[in-house]
Structures are given as C-alpha cells and as structure tokens.
Amino acid sequence: MVTVLDRRRYGYDVAIYPKDHDPAHVHVYRGGNEVLININDWSVIENYGFRSREVRRILNLLKEHELLLRDTWDRYPGSLKS
C-alpha cells in the first residue's frame, strides 16, 4: 500500500495498492470507514460506512490532487491502466 495523502494533513488516508485491479482507483480511509473511488470518472466503486455528504467532501479533495493520484497509479508496475 502506498499512502498518497495522509490523515494528519488531509483528514483522510488515501492509498493506492500496487498491482491492484482495474479501474484506476484509490482507497480512502477514516474512522474505520472505507470508500473506493474510480479516479477516471470519480464514481464510487464501493462504500463502507461513509455518508454521502462526506463522500462529496472526499471527492472534492481527490479532484484537487488528480494529477498526483494518476501519476502514482501509473508509477507502480503491475497496476492496470484504465
């Protein structure tokens, strides 16, 4: 797991797993909750515990760091491109 954005600075841990499955996505964690967000179209793949309002807040954070997220996904061998 590669932590791209960390909780201390951004309020959430945002991670990418090398050799993870398509589509390109991030895992966002906080307080025992997790949401998987597709970074190509910003759709929610899976949500475990976050309320919709907080998911919108997460999406805004991720969009601010779109280039970093895409570059990180592409950097790891085995990550599937989408």
CNS distance restraints for C-alpha pairs under 8 A (distance, minus, plus):
assign (resid   1 and name CA) (resid  15 and name CA) 6.30 0.50 0.50
assign (resid   1 and name CA) (resid  16 and name CA) 5.80 0.50 0.50
assign (resid   1 and name CA) (resid  17 and name CA) 4.46 0.50 0.50
assign (resid   1 and name CA) (resid  18 and name CA) 6.53 0.50 0.50
assign (resid   2 and name CA) (resid  15 and name CA) 5.37 0.50 0.50
assign (resid   2 and name CA) (resid  16 and name CA) 5.28 0.50 0.50
assign (resid   2 and name CA) (resid  17 and name CA) 6.11 0.50 0.50
assign (resid   2 and name CA) (resid  18 and name CA) 7.52 0.50 0.50
assign (resid   3 and name CA) (resid  13 and name CA) 6.67 0.50 0.50
assign (resid   3 and name CA) (resid  14 and name CA) 5.74 0.50 0.50
assign (resid   3 and name CA) (resid  15 and name CA) 4.32 0.50 0.50
assign (resid   3 and name CA) (resid  16 and name CA) 6.59 0.50 0.50
assign (resid   4 and name CA) (resid  13 and name CA) 7.65 0.50 0.50
assign (resid   4 and name CA) (resid  14 and name CA) 5.56 0.50 0.50
assign (resid   4 and name CA) (resid  15 and name CA) 5.46 0.50 0.50
assign (resid   4 and name CA) (resid  16 and name CA) 7.11 0.50 0.50
assign (resid   4 and name CA) (resid  68 and name CA) 7.91 0.50 0.50
assign (resid   4 and name CA) (resid  69 and name CA) 7.18 0.50 0.50
assign (resid   4 and name CA) (resid  72 and name CA) 7.60 0.50 0.50
assign (resid   5 and name CA) (resid   9 and name CA) 7.61 0.50 0.50
assign (resid   5 and name CA) (resid  10 and name CA) 6.63 0.50 0.50
assign (resid   5 and name CA) (resid  12 and name CA) 7.24 0.50 0.50
assign (resid   5 and name CA) (resid  13 and name CA) 5.73 0.50 0.50
assign (resid   5 and name CA) (resid  14 and name CA) 4.98 0.50 0.50
assign (resid   5 and name CA) (resid  15 and name CA) 7.15 0.50 0.50
assign (resid   6 and name CA) (resid  10 and name CA) 5.94 0.50 0.50
assign (resid   6 and name CA) (resid  11 and name CA) 7.09 0.50 0.50
assign (resid   6 and name CA) (resid  12 and name CA) 5.98 0.50 0.50
assign (resid   6 and name CA) (resid  13 and name CA) 4.48 0.50 0.50
assign (resid   6 and name CA) (resid  14 and name CA) 6.33 0.50 0.50
assign (resid   7 and name CA) (resid  11 and name CA) 4.24 0.50 0.50
assign (resid   7 and name CA) (resid  12 and name CA) 4.17 0.50 0.50
assign (resid   7 and name CA) (resid  13 and name CA) 4.73 0.50 0.50
assign (resid   7 and name CA) (resid  14 and name CA) 7.96 0.50 0.50
assign (resid   7 and name CA) (resid  30 and name CA) 7.75 0.50 0.50
assign (resid   8 and name CA) (resid  12 and name CA) 7.66 0.50 0.50
assign (resid  11 and name CA) (resid  30 and name CA) 7.64 0.50 0.50
assign (resid  12 and name CA) (resid  28 and name CA) 6.46 0.50 0.50
assign (resid  12 and name CA) (resid  29 and name CA) 5.78 0.50 0.50
assign (resid  12 and name CA) (resid  30 and name CA) 5.46 0.50 0.50
assign (resid  13 and name CA) (resid  28 and name CA) 5.62 0.50 0.50
assign (resid  13 and name CA) (resid  29 and name CA) 5.12 0.50 0.50
assign (resid  13 and name CA) (resid  30 and name CA) 6.62 0.50 0.50
assign (resid  14 and name CA) (resid  26 and name CA) 6.48 0.50 0.50
assign (resid  14 and name CA) (resid  27 and name CA) 5.70 0.50 0.50
assign (resid  14 and name CA) (resid  28 and name CA) 4.52 0.50 0.50
assign (resid  14 and name CA) (resid  29 and name CA) 6.53 0.50 0.50
assign (resid  15 and name CA) (resid  26 and name CA) 5.66 0.50 0.50
assign (resid  15 and name CA) (resid  27 and name CA) 5.15 0.50 0.50
assign (resid  15 and name CA) (resid  28 and name CA) 6.40 0.50 0.50
assign (resid  16 and name CA) (resid  20 and name CA) 7.81 0.50 0.50
assign (resid  16 and name CA) (resid  25 and name CA) 7.22 0.50 0.50
assign (resid  16 and name CA) (resid  26 and name CA) 5.21 0.50 0.50
assign (resid  16 and name CA) (resid  27 and name CA) 6.34 0.50 0.50
assign (resid  16 and name CA) (resid  72 and name CA) 7.67 0.50 0.50
assign (resid  16 and name CA) (resid  73 and name CA) 6.76 0.50 0.50
assign (resid  17 and name CA) (resid  26 and name CA) 7.99 0.50 0.50
assign (resid  18 and name CA) (resid  73 and name CA) 7.78 0.50 0.50
assign (resid  18 and name CA) (resid  76 and name CA) 5.71 0.50 0.50
assign (resid  18 and name CA) (resid  77 and name CA) 7.10 0.50 0.50
assign (resid  18 and name CA) (resid  78 and name CA) 6.61 0.50 0.50
assign (resid  18 and name CA) (resid  79 and name CA) 5.74 0.50 0.50
assign (resid  19 and name CA) (resid  76 and name CA) 7.37 0.50 0.50
assign (resid  19 and name CA) (resid  77 and name CA) 6.89 0.50 0.50
assign (resid  19 and name CA) (resid  78 and name CA) 4.44 0.50 0.50
assign (resid  19 and name CA) (resid  79 and name CA) 4.40 0.50 0.50
assign (resid  19 and name CA) (resid  80 and name CA) 7.04 0.50 0.50
assign (resid  20 and name CA) (resid  78 and name CA) 7.55 0.50 0.50
assign (resid  20 and name CA) (resid  79 and name CA) 5.66 0.50 0.50
assign (resid  20 and name CA) (resid  80 and name CA) 7.01 0.50 0.50
assign (resid  21 and name CA) (resid  79 and name CA) 7.07 0.50 0.50
assign (resid  21 and name CA) (resid  80 and name CA) 6.24 0.50 0.50
assign (resid  22 and name CA) (resid  79 and name CA) 7.96 0.50 0.50
assign (resid  22 and name CA) (resid  80 and name CA) 5.62 0.50 0.50
assign (resid  22 and name CA) (resid  81 and name CA) 7.02 0.50 0.50
assign (resid  22 and name CA) (resid  82 and name CA) 6.48 0.50 0.50
assign (resid  23 and name CA) (resid  38 and name CA) 6.44 0.50 0.50
assign (resid  23 and name CA) (resid  40 and name CA) 7.77 0.50 0.50
assign (resid  23 and name CA) (resid  80 and name CA) 7.32 0.50 0.50
assign (resid  23 and name CA) (resid  81 and name CA) 7.28 0.50 0.50
assign (resid  23 and name CA) (resid  82 and name CA) 5.47 0.50 0.50
assign (resid  24 and name CA) (resid  38 and name CA) 5.87 0.50 0.50
assign (resid  24 and name CA) (resid  39 and name CA) 5.87 0.50 0.50
assign (resid  24 and name CA) (resid  40 and name CA) 6.69 0.50 0.50
assign (resid  24 and name CA) (resid  70 and name CA) 7.96 0.50 0.50
assign (resid  24 and name CA) (resid  73 and name CA) 6.83 0.50 0.50
assign (resid  24 and name CA) (resid  80 and name CA) 7.06 0.50 0.50
assign (resid  24 and name CA) (resid  81 and name CA) 6.53 0.50 0.50
assign (resid  24 and name CA) (resid  82 and name CA) 5.79 0.50 0.50
assign (resid  25 and name CA) (resid  36 and name CA) 6.54 0.50 0.50
assign (resid  25 and name CA) (resid  37 and name CA) 5.32 0.50 0.50
assign (resid  25 and name CA) (resid  38 and name CA) 4.26 0.50 0.50
assign (resid  25 and name CA) (resid  39 and name CA) 5.11 0.50 0.50
assign (resid  25 and name CA) (resid  40 and name CA) 7.72 0.50 0.50
assign (resid  25 and name CA) (resid  73 and name CA) 7.87 0.50 0.50
assign (resid  26 and name CA) (resid  36 and name CA) 5.63 0.50 0.50
assign (resid  26 and name CA) (resid  37 and name CA) 5.45 0.50 0.50
assign (resid  26 and name CA) (resid  38 and name CA) 6.75 0.50 0.50
assign (resid  26 and name CA) (resid  39 and name CA) 7.06 0.50 0.50
assign (resid  26 and name CA) (resid  69 and name CA) 7.86 0.50 0.50
assign (resid  27 and name CA) (resid  34 and name CA) 6.71 0.50 0.50
assign (resid  27 and name CA) (resid  35 and name CA) 5.85 0.50 0.50
assign (resid  27 and name CA) (resid  36 and name CA) 4.64 0.50 0.50
assign (resid  27 and name CA) (resid  37 and name CA) 6.66 0.50 0.50
assign (resid  28 and name CA) (resid  34 and name CA) 5.46 0.50 0.50
assign (resid  28 and name CA) (resid  35 and name CA) 5.28 0.50 0.50
assign (resid  28 and name CA) (resid  36 and name CA) 6.34 0.50 0.50
assign (resid  28 and name CA) (resid  37 and name CA) 7.80 0.50 0.50
assign (resid  29 and name CA) (resid  33 and name CA) 5.65 0.50 0.50
assign (resid  29 and name CA) (resid  34 and name CA) 4.63 0.50 0.50
assign (resid  29 and name CA) (resid  35 and name CA) 6.85 0.50 0.50
assign (resid  30 and name CA) (resid  34 and name CA) 6.72 0.50 0.50
assign (resid  32 and name CA) (resid  49 and name CA) 7.92 0.50 0.50
assign (resid  33 and name CA) (resid  47 and name CA) 7.99 0.50 0.50
assign (resid  33 and name CA) (resid  48 and name CA) 5.53 0.50 0.50
assign (resid  33 and name CA) (resid  49 and name CA) 4.95 0.50 0.50
assign (resid  33 and name CA) (resid  50 and name CA) 6.05 0.50 0.50
assign (resid  34 and name CA) (resid  47 and name CA) 6.09 0.50 0.50
assign (resid  34 and name CA) (resid  48 and name CA) 5.09 0.50 0.50
assign (resid  34 and name CA) (resid  49 and name CA) 6.64 0.50 0.50
assign (resid  34 and name CA) (resid  50 and name CA) 7.02 0.50 0.50
assign (resid  35 and name CA) (resid  44 and name CA) 7.18 0.50 0.50
assign (resid  35 and name CA) (resid  45 and name CA) 7.54 0.50 0.50
assign (resid  35 and name CA) (resid  46 and name CA) 5.65 0.50 0.50
assign (resid  35 and name CA) (resid  47 and name CA) 4.29 0.50 0.50
assign (resid  35 and name CA) (resid  48 and name CA) 5.92 0.50 0.50
assign (resid  35 and name CA) (resid  49 and name CA) 7.86 0.50 0.50
assign (resid  35 and name CA) (resid  50 and name CA) 7.08 0.50 0.50
assign (resid  35 and name CA) (resid  55 and name CA) 7.94 0.50 0.50
assign (resid  36 and name CA) (resid  44 and name CA) 6.02 0.50 0.50
assign (resid  36 and name CA) (resid  45 and name CA) 5.30 0.50 0.50
assign (resid  36 and name CA) (resid  46 and name CA) 5.21 0.50 0.50
assign (resid  36 and name CA) (resid  47 and name CA) 6.43 0.50 0.50
assign (resid  37 and name CA) (resid  42 and name CA) 6.03 0.50 0.50
assign (resid  37 and name CA) (resid  43 and name CA) 5.79 0.50 0.50
assign (resid  37 and name CA) (resid  44 and name CA) 4.73 0.50 0.50
assign (resid  37 and name CA) (resid  45 and name CA) 5.65 0.50 0.50
assign (resid  37 and name CA) (resid  46 and name CA) 7.45 0.50 0.50
assign (resid  38 and name CA) (resid  42 and name CA) 5.06 0.50 0.50
assign (resid  38 and name CA) (resid  43 and name CA) 5.31 0.50 0.50
assign (resid  38 and name CA) (resid  44 and name CA) 6.32 0.50 0.50
assign (resid  38 and name CA) (resid  45 and name CA) 6.44 0.50 0.50
assign (resid  39 and name CA) (resid  43 and name CA) 7.61 0.50 0.50
assign (resid  39 and name CA) (resid  66 and name CA) 7.50 0.50 0.50
assign (resid  39 and name CA) (resid  69 and name CA) 7.59 0.50 0.50
assign (resid  39 and name CA) (resid  70 and name CA) 7.29 0.50 0.50
assign (resid  40 and name CA) (resid  82 and name CA) 7.58 0.50 0.50
assign (resid  42 and name CA) (resid  59 and name CA) 7.00 0.50 0.50
assign (resid  50 and name CA) (resid  54 and name CA) 6.24 0.50 0.50
assign (resid  50 and name CA) (resid  55 and name CA) 6.34 0.50 0.50
assign (resid  51 and name CA) (resid  55 and name CA) 6.31 0.50 0.50
assign (resid  52 and name CA) (resid  56 and name CA) 6.32 0.50 0.50
assign (resid  53 and name CA) (resid  57 and name CA) 6.51 0.50 0.50
assign (resid  54 and name CA) (resid  58 and name CA) 6.18 0.50 0.50
assign (resid  55 and name CA) (resid  59 and name CA) 6.11 0.50 0.50
assign (resid  56 and name CA) (resid  60 and name CA) 6.31 0.50 0.50
assign (resid  57 and name CA) (resid  61 and name CA) 6.41 0.50 0.50
assign (resid  58 and name CA) (resid  62 and name CA) 6.18 0.50 0.50
assign (resid  59 and name CA) (resid  63 and name CA) 6.09 0.50 0.50
assign (resid  60 and name CA) (resid  64 and name CA) 6.40 0.50 0.50
assign (resid  61 and name CA) (resid  65 and name CA) 6.78 0.50 0.50
assign (resid  62 and name CA) (resid  66 and name CA) 5.99 0.50 0.50
assign (resid  62 and name CA) (resid  69 and name CA) 7.79 0.50 0.50
assign (resid  65 and name CA) (resid  69 and name CA) 6.27 0.50 0.50
assign (resid  66 and name CA) (resid  70 and name CA) 6.17 0.50 0.50
assign (resid  67 and name CA) (resid  71 and name CA) 5.97 0.50 0.50
assign (resid  68 and name CA) (resid  72 and name CA) 5.99 0.50 0.50
assign (resid  69 and name CA) (resid  73 and name CA) 6.19 0.50 0.50
assign (resid  70 and name CA) (resid  74 and name CA) 6.19 0.50 0.50
assign (resid  71 and name CA) (resid  75 and name CA) 6.02 0.50 0.50
assign (resid  72 and name CA) (resid  76 and name CA) 6.99 0.50 0.50
assign (resid  73 and name CA) (resid  79 and name CA) 6.59 0.50 0.50
assign (resid  74 and name CA) (resid  79 and name CA) 6.73 0.50 0.50
assign (resid  74 and name CA) (resid  81 and name CA) 7.04 0.50 0.50
